[in-house]
Amino acid sequence: MANTLDNNAIGEGLRSALAPVGHSGSQEMLAQQKRVAAALTPKLTLAFGTEAANVIEATLALKNGAGVAITEAAHVRIQIFEAATGLAAAVAAVSATVTTGTAILGDALPHGIFETTAAGALVLDITDEAGASGKTFWVFAQVTGVNGAVAYGTVTFD
């Protein structure tokens, strides 16, 4: 007896196996998976204080998609650019110094890698090294690793 493959029977078997879910059920499952993934995907928030003595405080926090703080440490890459040129800021112009968290590489420079606290927080002092320069800088922050969450903003010194 020959061994034959009946594609119609296989297709019918698959259709009947999936019948309880149905088309709308599978769409709802996919939508639910997207909602769960969004809620679990880490986000990075960045907020700036007001300038005092040529220093602006930058506060970074890790949060999940629902806005709840993630309580684990992560490495964050910081890069500061001059807004006027779009180029990386010079050491003589601006620096970022960690006040909460840990400097891994590049403390007191316009770029570096920092580690958040176990609570997912990182606070940096962004300093106008020229003093009263009136310059605007772009601050770019990115979590290193798998998801690479990004936050950015601008600071303008008096």
trRosetta pair geometry for C-beta under 8 A, 3 or more apart (Angstrom, degrees):
i j d omega theta_ij theta_ji phi_ij phi_ji
5 10 7.6 -6 179 -26 87 131
6 9 3.9 42 108 14 119 115
6 10 6.6 156 93 -15 65 83
7 10 5.6 -55 -146 38 36 111
7 11 6.1 36 157 -19 69 107
8 11 5.8 -55 -146 38 29 111
8 12 6.2 28 156 -17 64 108
9 12 5.8 -54 -145 38 30 111
9 13 6.3 34 153 -23 63 106
10 13 5.6 -55 -150 34 30 114
10 14 6.5 29 153 -17 64 104
11 14 5.8 -55 -150 36 32 109
11 15 6.4 32 153 -19 65 106
12 15 5.6 -53 -147 36 33 113
12 16 6.3 27 157 -15 66 106
13 16 6.0 -58 -147 39 29 105
13 17 6.3 30 154 -21 64 108
14 17 5.6 -55 -145 35 32 112
14 18 6.3 14 161 -5 66 111
15 18 6.2 -69 -148 47 27 99
15 19 6.4 55 150 -58 63 91
16 19 5.3 -20 -148 -14 37 124
18 21 5.4 -57 -171 41 70 111
18 22 7.7 156 145 -52 80 23
18 26 7.8 1 -171 -56 113 129
19 22 6.8 25 -175 -68 40 68
20 25 7.7 -42 127 50 56 171
21 25 4.2 -151 180 93 61 131
21 26 5.3 66 146 -55 120 85
21 29 7.4 -27 -159 -17 118 137
22 25 4.5 93 59 8 84 108
22 26 7.1 -154 91 -7 43 86
23 26 6.2 -60 -152 35 28 105
23 27 6.6 27 152 -17 64 107
24 27 5.5 -52 -149 36 37 114
24 28 6.4 39 152 -20 67 104
25 28 5.7 -53 -149 36 32 111
25 29 6.4 35 151 -21 65 103
26 29 5.5 -47 -147 34 36 115
26 30 6.4 38 153 -19 64 103
27 30 5.7 -54 -150 37 32 112
27 31 6.3 33 151 -19 65 106
28 31 5.6 -53 -146 38 33 112
28 32 6.2 36 153 -21 65 105
29 32 5.7 -55 -149 36 30 112
29 33 6.4 32 152 -20 64 104
30 33 5.7 -51 -148 34 32 112
30 34 6.5 34 152 -20 63 104
31 34 5.7 -53 -151 34 33 113
31 35 6.5 34 151 -19 65 103
32 35 5.7 -52 -149 35 34 112
32 36 6.4 33 153 -17 66 105
33 36 5.8 -53 -147 37 32 111
33 37 6.2 33 154 -19 65 107
34 37 5.7 -54 -144 38 30 111
34 38 6.3 31 156 -20 64 106
35 38 5.8 -55 -147 36 29 111
35 39 6.4 27 155 -18 63 108
36 39 5.8 -58 -150 37 30 110
36 40 6.3 15 157 -9 66 113
37 40 6.0 -67 -145 45 28 102
37 41 6.1 39 157 -38 67 105
37 65 8.0 76 118 -24 42 157
38 41 5.8 -45 -141 18 29 116
38 65 4.4 148 147 -164 62 161
39 64 6.1 28 166 149 57 114
39 65 4.3 -123 -113 67 21 117
39 66 4.9 26 -144 -39 89 98
40 64 6.0 -39 -129 -155 26 115
40 65 6.4 -8 21 7 24 114
41 64 7.2 114 64 -161 37 66
41 65 5.1 60 50 -55 81 112
41 147 6.3 159 -158 -143 83 143
41 149 7.7 144 157 -82 86 110
42 62 5.6 -22 -162 -166 115 99
42 63 7.2 135 -156 75 63 33
42 64 6.3 -55 -99 -103 50 51
42 70 5.8 -27 -117 -26 104 160
42 74 7.7 133 173 -68 162 164
42 143 6.6 -11 112 22 132 171
42 147 5.5 138 48 72 100 155
42 149 5.1 -104 109 -34 89 143
43 62 7.4 143 74 -160 47 50
43 63 5.0 -28 64 71 98 86
43 64 7.0 78 12 172 90 8
43 65 6.5 116 -26 -89 114 45
43 67 7.8 -24 50 -92 139 47
43 149 5.5 172 -137 -150 26 139
43 151 7.9 85 167 -64 75 106
44 60 6.2 -10 -174 -167 97 104
44 61 7.5 156 -156 76 51 40
44 62 6.2 -27 -100 -100 66 59
44 63 7.8 160 -91 24 19 76
44 76 7.1 134 -133 -120 140 121
44 141 6.0 -142 145 111 141 112
44 142 7.5 -177 26 -123 163 28
44 143 5.6 -175 -59 -32 130 104
44 149 4.2 144 -12 122 98 114
44 150 6.5 -148 48 100 124 4
44 151 4.2 -124 108 -18 98 113
45 60 6.8 159 80 -152 53 51
45 61 4.9 -11 54 56 103 90
45 63 6.0 30 -14 5 113 122
45 151 6.0 135 -141 -107 12 150
46 58 6.4 -13 -164 -172 93 100
46 59 7.4 154 -152 80 43 49
46 60 5.4 -10 -98 -99 73 79
46 139 6.9 -172 178 103 145 116
46 141 5.7 151 -79 26 132 135
46 151 3.8 153 -14 140 112 129
46 152 6.8 73 43 -52 155 6
46 153 5.2 -161 109 -2 121 120
47 58 7.4 155 79 -156 41 52
47 59 4.9 -17 61 60 92 99
47 153 7.9 77 -105 -11 22 168
48 56 5.6 5 -168 163 107 116
48 57 7.0 148 -158 82 53 53
48 58 5.5 -22 -100 -101 74 68
48 59 7.7 -176 -81 18 26 75
48 126 7.8 -35 -129 24 107 135
48 139 7.9 136 -76 29 119 146
48 153 6.2 -153 -25 115 118 142
48 155 5.7 -178 -135 -93 153 98
49 52 7.8 -35 123 -1 118 103
49 56 6.0 179 67 -166 75 65
49 57 3.9 29 18 51 127 99
49 58 7.8 -121 10 -61 80 31
49 59 7.5 78 -35 -15 92 104
50 56 7.2 -96 150 -124 14 85
51 54 7.0 5 -171 -108 107 15
51 55 6.9 143 -151 69 64 35
51 56 5.0 -42 -89 -74 70 90
51 128 7.8 17 -140 -10 124 126
51 157 6.0 126 -111 -128 148 64
51 158 5.9 -172 92 -10 155 99
52 55 5.9 -33 70 62 68 87
54 127 6.1 49 129 -160 93 72
54 128 4.2 -113 -165 54 93 100
54 129 8.0 138 160 -58 130 16
54 131 5.2 -56 -93 -117 150 60
54 132 6.8 -79 -88 -39 104 55
54 157 6.5 31 -140 -150 65 128
55 125 5.0 -19 -163 -170 117 105
55 126 6.9 141 -160 71 58 47
55 127 5.1 -20 -102 -99 80 74
55 128 7.5 -132 -68 13 37 77
56 125 7.6 139 69 -162 35 55
56 126 4.7 -25 66 64 88 104
56 128 8.0 66 -5 -29 95 94
56 155 4.9 173 76 -153 158 133
56 157 7.2 -129 -25 -86 119 80
57 99 7.6 -50 -130 30 101 143
57 123 6.4 -10 -170 -171 102 100
57 124 7.4 152 -157 82 53 44
57 125 6.0 -34 -99 -103 64 62
57 126 7.5 177 -94 17 12 81
58 96 7.3 -37 35 -133 134 108
58 123 7.1 159 83 -156 52 50
58 124 4.6 -12 59 62 103 94
58 125 7.7 178 18 -91 79 13
58 126 5.4 65 -21 -25 114 112
58 139 6.1 -134 -114 165 153 167
58 153 7.9 171 -131 61 110 121
58 155 7.4 -84 -72 -59 108 136
59 121 7.3 -28 -166 -161 89 94
59 122 7.6 150 -159 84 44 53
59 123 5.2 -12 -106 -106 71 83
60 76 6.2 125 124 -166 159 173
60 116 7.1 -111 99 -97 106 109
60 121 7.2 143 83 -162 61 46
60 122 4.3 -10 61 64 108 101
60 123 7.4 -165 24 -75 70 37
60 124 7.5 31 -4 0 107 101
60 141 5.7 -147 -107 177 140 167
60 151 6.7 164 -128 60 99 145
61 69 6.3 -66 177 -117 116 93
61 120 6.0 66 -164 123 64 97
61 121 5.6 -12 -104 -105 79 68
61 122 7.6 -167 -71 27 39 70
62 69 6.9 81 83 -160 66 63
62 70 4.2 -65 122 51 108 111
62 72 7.4 -68 88 60 153 70
62 74 5.8 104 -72 19 148 135
62 116 6.2 -117 -14 -6 115 179
62 120 3.5 -104 45 -166 106 119
62 121 7.9 -115 15 -60 79 36
62 143 7.2 79 -103 -88 108 136
62 149 7.6 121 -127 62 81 152
63 66 7.9 -126 162 70 98 51
63 67 5.4 -6 169 -150 138 32
63 68 6.2 144 -158 68 87 28
63 69 5.7 -53 -102 -95 76 37
63 70 6.1 -180 -113 -11 18 87
63 120 7.6 136 -58 137 46 147
64 67 7.3 -49 69 17 64 18
64 68 5.2 -6 36 57 104 85
64 70 5.7 116 -46 -66 79 99
69 119 6.7 -4 160 173 133 83
69 120 5.6 171 -177 60 88 133
70 74 8.0 35 100 -22 127 127
70 120 4.7 119 78 -85 73 155
71 118 6.5 22 177 143 78 72
71 119 5.3 -31 -128 -129 80 49
71 120 5.9 -104 -100 -12 28 107
72 118 6.7 -30 -130 -163 30 58
72 120 6.2 39 50 -67 43 94
73 115 5.5 19 -178 175 114 101
73 116 5.3 -178 -142 74 59 78
73 117 6.6 -107 -96 132 89 17
73 118 5.3 -41 -46 -95 94 46
73 120 7.2 -149 -90 -81 29 48
74 115 7.2 177 87 -149 27 64
74 116 5.2 21 46 21 71 118
74 120 6.8 30 10 -126 104 75
74 143 5.3 -14 151 -144 135 108
74 144 7.6 170 169 47 87 69
74 145 6.9 -97 -154 10 101 140
75 104 6.4 -9 -131 -8 108 158
75 113 5.6 5 -176 -179 108 105
75 114 7.2 154 -154 80 60 34
75 115 5.5 -36 -96 -95 64 72
75 116 7.9 -138 -75 1 18 78
75 143 7.1 112 80 -160 54 60
75 144 4.4 -27 93 40 108 116
75 145 6.9 126 49 -29 96 104
76 113 7.1 160 79 -155 39 58
76 114 5.3 -24 63 65 91 86
76 115 7.5 153 15 -100 78 22
76 116 6.3 72 -14 -43 117 93
76 122 5.8 -115 32 -2 146 169
76 141 5.5 1 177 -170 115 100
76 142 6.9 155 -158 77 67 33
76 143 5.6 -40 -100 -96 74 53
76 144 7.0 -162 -95 -5 20 81
77 111 7.8 0 -179 -171 83 85
77 112 7.6 -169 -148 101 54 33
77 113 5.3 -27 -98 -100 68 78
77 141 7.1 158 80 -153 51 48
77 142 5.0 -15 56 61 99 89
77 143 8.0 170 14 -101 77 5
77 144 5.6 90 -27 -56 102 99
78 96 5.4 -91 126 84 148 168
78 106 7.8 -162 61 100 96 130
78 111 6.3 -177 97 -145 69 42
78 112 5.5 1 53 56 101 72
78 113 7.6 178 16 -87 74 28
78 114 6.3 24 -9 3 117 113
78 124 6.8 88 -107 -59 166 168
78 139 7.0 -23 -160 -168 96 89
78 140 7.1 144 -157 81 46 58
78 141 5.4 -11 -101 -101 72 78
79 88 6.7 -71 -173 -121 102 96
79 110 7.4 43 -161 139 47 79
79 111 4.8 15 -112 -115 65 98
79 139 7.9 153 81 -157 45 44
79 140 4.7 -16 63 63 91 109
80 88 7.4 85 81 -159 54 64
80 89 4.5 -31 109 18 96 133
80 94 5.4 -110 129 102 150 129
80 96 6.3 163 -32 -34 128 114
80 110 4.2 -104 55 -170 112 91
80 111 6.6 -137 20 -64 73 64
80 126 7.2 144 -100 -137 143 112
80 137 5.2 6 -175 172 104 127
80 138 6.9 159 -157 80 52 53
80 139 5.5 -16 -105 -103 82 66
80 140 7.4 -174 -81 21 32 76
81 85 7.9 -134 173 77 88 78
81 86 6.1 -4 169 -164 130 34
81 87 6.4 167 -154 89 89 22
81 88 5.8 -65 -105 -101 71 34
81 89 5.9 -172 -128 -32 15 84
81 137 6.6 152 75 -164 42 73
81 138 4.4 -9 58 56 99 105
81 140 6.9 41 -6 -10 106 113
82 85 4.8 31 89 36 115 97
82 86 7.2 -50 78 0 70 16
82 87 5.8 0 40 61 103 74
82 88 7.8 40 2 112 83 14
82 89 5.1 127 -46 -93 79 76
82 90 7.8 11 -43 1 125 77
82 93 6.7 -24 -80 140 112 165
82 135 6.7 -52 -140 -177 91 127
82 136 7.9 99 -167 83 55 57
82 137 6.2 -48 -105 -109 41 75
82 138 7.9 -13 63 16 6 84
83 86 7.5 25 -157 -69 26 51
83 135 7.4 160 32 175 96 79
83 136 4.0 -26 26 100 144 99
83 137 6.1 -142 -23 -99 91 18
83 138 5.6 122 -80 -31 81 88
83 154 6.4 43 -78 -134 136 118
84 135 7.1 -81 -12 -144 118 93
84 136 7.2 122 -38 54 79 88
88 110 6.7 136 173 108 84 127
88 111 6.8 -20 -157 -46 119 129
89 93 4.9 -123 -175 78 97 125
89 94 4.7 -27 159 45 150 111
89 110 4.0 -147 79 -155 105 157
89 137 5.9 6 -72 -131 142 120
90 93 4.6 92 60 -2 83 106
90 94 7.9 101 66 24 53 70
90 110 7.0 94 81 -4 13 148
91 95 6.9 37 -156 -80 62 98
91 109 5.9 -45 -113 -136 95 77
91 110 6.3 -137 -91 -4 46 101
91 129 7.4 35 148 -7 50 173
92 129 5.7 -156 175 108 36 137
92 130 7.0 63 146 -68 79 85
93 110 7.0 22 69 -70 93 140
93 128 7.8 -47 168 -152 57 57
93 129 5.8 110 124 47 9 110
93 130 5.9 -10 -131 -26 52 110
93 133 7.1 76 -154 -112 80 172
93 135 6.9 -44 -171 68 112 167
93 137 7.8 149 134 -84 115 125
94 110 5.1 78 86 -100 86 107
94 126 6.5 -1 -174 -177 109 86
94 127 6.6 159 -155 80 58 53
94 128 6.2 -26 -102 -108 81 42
94 129 5.9 -146 -77 1 23 97
94 135 7.6 -123 -53 90 118 132
94 137 5.4 36 -52 -79 173 160
95 108 4.9 4 177 -171 138 50
95 109 5.8 -34 -135 -92 90 7
95 110 5.9 -88 -102 -61 43 60
95 126 7.5 173 85 -151 41 46
95 127 4.9 -10 57 53 87 104
95 129 5.8 78 -9 -57 98 114
96 106 8.0 32 67 130 100 100
96 107 7.9 -105 99 -145 69 45
96 108 7.6 -144 73 -95 39 16
96 109 7.0 -29 42 74 77 45
96 110 6.6 96 -3 -128 91 31
96 111 7.7 90 28 -55 120 12
96 112 6.4 -147 76 27 113 117
96 124 4.6 -1 -170 178 97 135
96 125 7.2 154 -154 74 47 46
96 126 5.6 -16 -99 -98 76 68
96 127 7.7 -177 -80 14 27 78
96 139 7.7 116 -84 -132 131 112
97 103 7.9 -43 -154 -69 52 132
97 107 5.9 60 -131 -177 64 85
97 108 4.9 29 -89 -80 97 68
97 124 6.4 141 66 -161 35 75
97 125 4.8 -17 60 56 94 99
97 127 6.6 26 2 -12 110 120
98 101 5.1 -102 -161 75 121 93
98 102 6.6 81 140 -165 161 5
98 103 4.7 -164 11 -55 134 87
98 107 5.8 -73 11 -120 98 106
98 114 5.4 159 -85 -131 128 129
98 122 7.1 -63 -133 -164 100 88
98 123 7.3 103 -160 80 59 56
98 124 5.7 -44 -96 -102 48 76
99 123 4.8 -55 67 103 95 104
99 124 6.8 155 10 -113 84 21
99 125 5.6 77 -33 -27 119 97
100 117 6.3 -44 164 -37 91 121
100 121 5.8 -29 130 122 127 107
100 122 6.4 176 94 -148 83 26
100 123 3.7 52 32 27 107 107
101 114 5.3 58 128 165 134 112
101 115 5.8 179 -178 86 95 52
101 116 5.2 -58 -116 -125 117 30
101 117 5.6 -107 -90 -40 63 70
101 121 6.8 -141 -61 106 98 63
101 122 4.0 20 -48 -120 154 75
101 123 6.7 163 -1 28 102 57
101 124 7.9 -36 43 -60 128 76
102 114 6.6 157 81 -165 46 71
102 115 4.4 -7 59 54 100 104
103 106 6.9 -142 -167 68 106 50
103 107 3.4 -15 -134 -62 164 113
103 112 6.4 -30 -149 164 94 143
103 114 5.7 -42 -108 -109 47 83
104 112 7.4 151 58 167 72 92
104 113 4.4 -51 69 102 117 95
104 114 6.1 -177 8 -104 88 22
104 115 5.6 94 -47 -27 110 95
105 112 5.5 -175 97 -155 61 78
105 113 4.5 33 44 38 99 98
106 109 4.4 -86 -171 49 86 128
106 111 5.5 -68 -175 101 154 61
106 112 2.5 -159 87 -100 115 93
106 113 6.5 95 27 14 113 58
107 112 6.1 103 -60 -138 35 165
107 114 7.9 96 -85 -92 80 97
109 112 5.5 123 61 -50 104 107
113 144 6.9 6 -138 -25 116 141
114 122 5.6 112 118 -148 128 134
114 124 7.2 -133 -44 -74 170 115
115 122 7.7 -177 110 -95 25 115
116 119 7.6 -115 151 73 103 53
116 120 5.1 12 143 -154 146 30
116 121 5.7 137 -166 57 98 24
116 122 4.5 -86 -103 -47 75 98
117 120 6.9 -45 69 22 72 20
117 121 4.8 -4 31 53 111 84
117 122 7.3 -179 -5 -69 74 55
126 137 7.3 -163 178 74 132 139
126 139 6.6 -78 -94 -85 147 136
126 155 5.6 117 103 44 153 173
128 131 6.0 134 113 -80 100 23
128 132 7.1 126 121 -23 143 22
128 133 5.3 -156 -170 13 117 108
128 135 7.2 154 -132 47 108 100
128 157 4.0 88 -78 -118 144 163
130 133 4.0 73 77 -73 125 117
130 135 7.4 74 42 2 135 127
132 157 7.0 -156 -123 143 22 109
132 158 5.8 -40 -129 102 72 80
133 157 5.4 52 51 82 85 131
134 156 7.7 -3 -173 -180 43 89
134 157 6.4 -96 -67 89 13 78
134 158 6.6 -26 -88 156 62 26
135 156 7.3 -151 109 -143 33 62
135 157 5.8 17 53 40 66 105
136 154 5.7 6 -177 -177 104 116
136 155 7.1 169 -152 87 59 41
136 156 4.3 -22 -98 -97 84 87
136 157 7.8 -166 -80 15 39 66
137 154 6.8 160 82 -153 41 66
137 155 5.3 -11 58 59 91 89
137 156 7.8 171 17 -83 62 41
137 157 7.9 34 -1 -13 103 99
138 152 6.4 7 -180 -177 95 112
138 153 7.6 174 -152 95 60 26
138 154 5.6 -38 -99 -97 58 77
139 152 6.3 172 89 -151 56 62
139 153 5.6 -10 56 63 99 71
139 154 7.1 166 12 -99 80 23
139 155 6.1 46 -22 -7 118 107
140 150 7.4 -25 -168 -162 84 99
140 152 4.7 -8 -107 -106 61 109
141 150 7.0 148 86 -157 57 51
141 151 4.8 -10 64 63 107 88
141 152 6.7 -180 22 -78 69 55
142 148 5.7 -6 -177 -167 106 77
142 149 7.1 169 -151 86 56 43
142 150 4.9 -13 -102 -102 84 77
142 151 7.9 -179 -75 25 44 59
143 147 6.5 12 85 77 127 89
143 148 6.0 -172 72 -133 78 21
143 149 4.5 35 16 45 121 86
143 150 7.8 -118 15 -63 74 41
144 148 7.3 12 -127 -102 23 70
145 148 6.9 -167 69 -59 53 59
